[in-house]
């Protein structure tokens, strides 16, 4: 039996993919926000990306409640508690209006409780 060690820098590979995607005509800002928040731990960059994701959806007439929730999480981690609560309330409002898929109302309420 032969053992061959295989290593890969997954974070850097993901970074390359995200940065390439951001150069496209219609970049995946939400996916970029997730990468910068969850893998890169760059909350400010994640906030910039989620703002762009939300703006893109709002320009198309959509209210992406899951993205408001994600923004609330980022803001909470940045210590911007009142802004986090504001975004969580928007999430809950629009989630109710759109059928509350994946129980974003409860998630938003839990986030608000954790901030206070």
Buried (B, 14 or more C-beta within 10 A) or exposed (E): EEEEEEEEEEEEEBBEBBEEBBEEEEBBBBBBBBBBBEBBEEBEBBBBBBBBBBEBBEEEEEBBBBBBBBBBBBBBBBEBBEBBBBBBBBBBBBBEEBEBEEEBBEBBBEBBEEBE
